[in-house]
Amino acid sequence: MFTGLVLGLAHVKEFALNEGVAKLSLLCSQLELFSVKLGGSVSVNGVCLSVVTKQSVLGGVLLSFDVSEETLTRSNLGSLRLESKVHVEASLKMGDELGGHLVSGHVDGKASVLNKSLRGQYVILNFQVAPQSLEKIAPFLIEKGSIAIDGVSLTVNSVEEDLKKRESVFSVMLIPETLKKTNFGDLEPGDQVNLEADMLAKYVCKYQAASKELSL
């Protein structure tokens, strides 16, 4: 379990595909990741991965992960290259402060950047939900609600959608601190991001649907 308050950026040092499985190695400088254990969970661009190997190196710790074909298909990890920058977050411990919102690290779908604009020191990013992700994302996009984008807990600024045309666009506003700790400032139109809807909202929706069916 994660909170969406990423520790910062890590750099891809290895990304090798072999029969549908990828070997991913990251150089991490965040102190919180120095104590992660083998088999421990780390959020990488919002995807929960298990540490396979760990090595102390100059500049930090080198963590490696096995990434399945399913994960590569459902997330943007399949587009990583050497020296790509990814968001990392260590898993929560009992008693840790929940500063963002509950994030499981199970990606629901993807969106692409439509455009970005500046408003003073802030950046506004507009995203279009991928058509194949509409059913899993659109019902949970509400103004001022929570969304995890590449593992970062953010507040939805606005939502515009026409589900009959299978279109859903939403925006977020990024403060300078978020821009400093993430790679969002480097995003360009067409770039894809991972999305995870608010877990509590998904449970409420599931409960309402089940209650309606049981009452029929």
N, C-alpha and C positions, 0 to 999 in steps of 0.2 A: 504494500500500500504506500502511496505517495501523497504529497500535498500540492504539487504543482509549483512550488517555489524552488526553481532549479538552482543548483550550486554555481553554475556557469557553463563554460564551454570546454569540451575535450576535442582532441584532434585524432582523426582516423590515421592509423599507422599501417594497418593491413586490412584489406577487404578482398577475400578470395572466394570465388564460387566453385563448388565441386558437387555435381549431381544434385542440384537444387538446394544445397545447404551452403551458407556463407560462414566463413571464419572472419570475425570482426575483432580487431584490436584497437584499443583507444589509449592514448596518452592523456592521463588525468592529473591535474596539479592540485585539485581540491583536497584539503586535509581530511575531510569527512570520508573520502573514498580510500584513504590509506589503510583504514582498519576493516574494510569490507572483507568478508571471508569467502573462500571458495564455495560456490553454490549459492552465495548471497545474491540478492536482487538489486539491480541498478536500472533506473529509468534512462533510456537512451532515445532522445527525441520522442518521449512519451511512450516508448515501448518497454515493457518490463522484460529484462533479460537476466539470465543467470551467469555468474562469473565462472568461467571454466579454468582459466589460469590467471596468475597474478605475479608480477615481477616488479621489484623496485628498480627504477632506472633514473638516470640523470634528468631532472626536470619534473619528476613525479612518480607515478605508478602506472604500469602498463597492464591493463585489464583486457582479457580476451573473452569472446562470447561465440557460441554457435547460434546462428540465426536460421530458422526453418524456412522452407519454401512458402508456407502459409503466411508467416510474418513478412517475408519479402513482398508478397503479393498485396497484403492488406495495409502496408505502411510505405513510407518513403525511404526506408532503409536500403531498398534495392538500388537506389540511385546514388548511393554514397561512392565517393572516390577517395584516393589518398589525400590526406590533409583537409578533407571536409571537416567542418566544425559542427558538432552536435551538442545538444543540451543534455546534461547529466544531473541526476539526483539520486542520492542514497535513499534506501527504503526507510520508512518511519519505524520508530521504536515506541513501545508503550510509554505513554507519558509525554511524548514530544508534542510541541505546540503545532496545532493545525492552522497554519497561517494562510493557506490558500483554500482549496476545497478538496474533498476526497477524490483521489485519482488512482485508478487500479493499475494503469499501465497496459490496459487491453484496448487497443485502437478500434474505434467503431467505423471509421471511414477516413476519407481524404477530401481536401479542398484545394483549390488553386487560387493563387493571388490574382485578383482582377487589376487592382491599382493601389498606389499608396500616395499619400499627400502629407504635407507639413502643416501644422497649426501651431505656430510659435516653436516651442521646444518639443512638441509632441508629434508623433507620427500616427496617422490613421491608415490602417490597412483594411482593404475590402477583399473578402474571400467569396468564391463561388463554390458551393458544395458539389462534389462530383455526383453525377446522376445516379450512379450505382450505390451511393452512400446516403441518398435522400431519406429513405425510410428509417435509417438508424440514427440520423442526425437532426433532420428538420423538426420533428415533434418536440425536441428539447431546446431549440434555439429560441430564447425569449429575451427581450430587451432587459438589460441589467442582470441577466442570469449568468451562470458560470459556464465556461468551456475550456477544455485543455487543448492547446494548440502546440504541437511538437513538445508536449509535456509541460507546457507553461500554463499555469492557472491564470485565466484572463476573464474580464467582464465583457459581455457582449454589449456593444455600444448601440447598434441598431440592427434590425432584421427586415428584409424585403423579400417576399416570396410569392410565387405563383405555382402552386403544386400541380395544377392541371398541365402547365407547361414544363413541369419538372425543373423548376428554377428556384434556387434559394441562395440569397446573398446576405452576408452579415459583415459587420465591421467591428473592429476593436481599436481602442486608442492606447498607444504605448507611451509611458512616461520615460524620461531620460534614464532612470535606474534600470528599467526593463531593457531598454536598448543597449545599455552598457553590458548587461549580463547575458544577453542572448544574441543570436545571429539574425534577428528579425530585421535589423537595419540593412542587411545585405539582400533581403528578398526582392525579387523582381517579378513583374507580371508573368504568369505561367508557372512559376515555381509551385510545387506541391507540398502540403503540410499534412501532418497527422492530426486527426480530431478524436477526442473522447468526450462524449456527452456526460453531463452531471449524473453521477451514479444514483444519488437520492431521487432525482427526477425520473430516472428509468424505473426504479422500484415503485414509485408512486403510480406511474403510467401502467406498469404491469399489474399492480394491485387493482386499479380501477377497471382494467380490461377483464381481469379474472372475475371480479365481483359482478360485472355486468353479465358475463356469460353464465355464472352460477345462478343468477336471479331470473334467468329466462325459463 
